[in-house]
Amino acid sequence: MNPLRTLPKIDKCLAHPLFQDANATWVMKIAREKIETLRQALLCKELEYVDEEALMLEIKKAYDALFTPSLKPLINATGVILHTNMGRSLISKTLLERASTVICNYSNLEYNLEEGCRGERYEHVSHHLKALLGVEDVLVVNNNASAVFLILNTFAKAKEVIVSRGELVEIGGSFRIPEVMKQSGATLVEVGATNKTKKSDYENAISENTVMLMKVHQSNFSIEGFSEALCYEEIKRLATQHSLLDYYDLGSGYLPKLPYNLGNREHSLHEILTCNPSLISFSGDKLFGSVQAGIIAGRADLIAQLKKNQLLRMLRVDKITLSLLEESIKAYLKEEWEEIPTLWLLFRSIEELTQRALHVKEVIGEPYCELVKSETYMGGGTLPNRKFPTIALHVKGKATLLERKFRENFVIGRIEEDKFLLDFRTILPHNEATLISIIQRIIGY
Ligand SMILES: *Cc1c(COP(=O)(O)O)cnc(C)c1O
């Protein structure tokens, strides 16, 4: 028999029970490609005949791969609340539902309902955000990196900005203050030494080209021991004395008093705002606990200038961001902490985590696991060197093997002293049942 006759027709593929509910266009496209490859293989005698069932399964596999989402939900059992690789802040389902009324309908995003004419996209969050922060005006851009860029480009292009050497940070590998400054057109004037910057260092560096004194939060590292830096209040005072702008890139701004003593390095937004800064900026999705956004707050005249920069058009936020951010801000105003998952997770007490971990331990059974007290970090380039108490379930067995097996089941844990741990600081209560069945499967119930 002619081997080419063993090639099935496309129609036959489409009619196969495997593709009963599949999209015919894509089944055909994939089938055509596979059949063509097989035809070539038959013609040059690399293949003797076609195994039809194997072919169908191969088409099915390619079809499924096409529709398997690349972004997958994970159970974060690392204990790191703001995990940069796992999406930073979570959005609560309630807030998502509230925001969906705007996202899934036409809205007045840029429409002035009173006048019946074009309106301003940035007006929407500004009302609530100004109330929350108690500032003159605000502006929201794509992320905090763009906020830094926009501010420097608007006020410091072809001018000098003074920054302490100890604050020339790199965040997540792709954001380096000196590089961002160069790109924005501003000239960086570094002052002080890595560990020490004094008031006189700033004073000596001020020239007629200086426009701004900038403070950058060290975010993901800290300089301990023999070190000195100016607090924001002093920088602000110095800037005012010399008629310069002051700007604080806060990285991760947070609002409520946190349940842990953070020492005198980490100030809340309210504390910083009491110095009346010209401008500050922070991320929407770090400790603030909302969507990815860059929030700029400060003097109304400066915000107005930022709005005139053409760059803003490139950094502008979508209605999805604005409506989610607005819902987060309203949750803040109403003190609905459970709707700000980042804070909610941070605020869980050790007793509560222990109870939940104990429940899982009892279901799994004594010989397979035990509870351990441990410590974790905030993550997301925030609160470096600050450990938080936590409770973890130690799943007994070879740690590296368990780490891989859990990862294959979309559970990311951590290894500590050769123990594989599932940290309850970041395990969401609604994921607990799933987690239990995954543990049972892996330890071979
Ligand atoms: C995180 C961070 C940024 C970047 O913020 P994104 O919202 O990630 O763009 C900038 N500056 C500092 C100090 C930061 O900590």
The ligand as an SDF file (V2000), in Angstrom:
LIG
                    3D

 15 15  0  0  0  0  0  0  0  0999 V2000
   10.5790   49.9610   44.0710 C   0  0  0  0  0  0  0  0  0  0  0  0
   11.2180   51.2570   43.9230 C   0  0  0  0  0  0  0  0  0  0  0  0
   11.1460   51.9740   42.7170 C   0  0  0  0  0  0  0  0  0  0  0  0
   10.4440   51.4250   41.5190 C   0  0  0  0  0  0  0  0  0  0  0  0
    9.0660   51.3470   41.7400 O   0  0  0  0  0  0  0  0  0  0  0  0
    8.1490   50.4830   40.7400 P   0  0  0  0  0  0  0  0  0  0  0  0
    6.7570   50.7510   41.2120 O   0  0  0  0  0  0  0  0  0  0  0  0
    8.5720   49.0750   40.8730 O   0  0  0  0  0  0  0  0  0  0  0  0
    8.3810   51.0220   39.3670 O   0  0  0  0  0  0  0  0  0  0  0  0
   11.7750   53.1960   42.6650 C   0  0  0  0  0  0  0  0  0  0  0  0
   12.4410   53.6970   43.7230 N   0  0  0  0  0  0  0  0  0  0  0  0
   12.5320   53.0400   44.8870 C   0  0  0  0  0  0  0  0  0  0  0  0
   13.2990   53.6560   46.0110 C   0  0  0  0  0  0  0  0  0  0  0  0
   11.9150   51.7970   45.0300 C   0  0  0  0  0  0  0  0  0  0  0  0
   12.0110   51.1290   46.1970 O   0  0  0  0  0  0  0  0  0  0  0  0
  1  2  1  0
  2  3  1  0
  2 14  2  0
  3  4  1  0
  3 10  2  0
  4  5  1  0
  5  6  1  0
  6  7  2  0
  6  8  1  0
  6  9  1  0
 10 11  1  0
 11 12  2  0
 12 13  1  0
 12 14  1  0
 14 15  1  0
M  END
$$$$
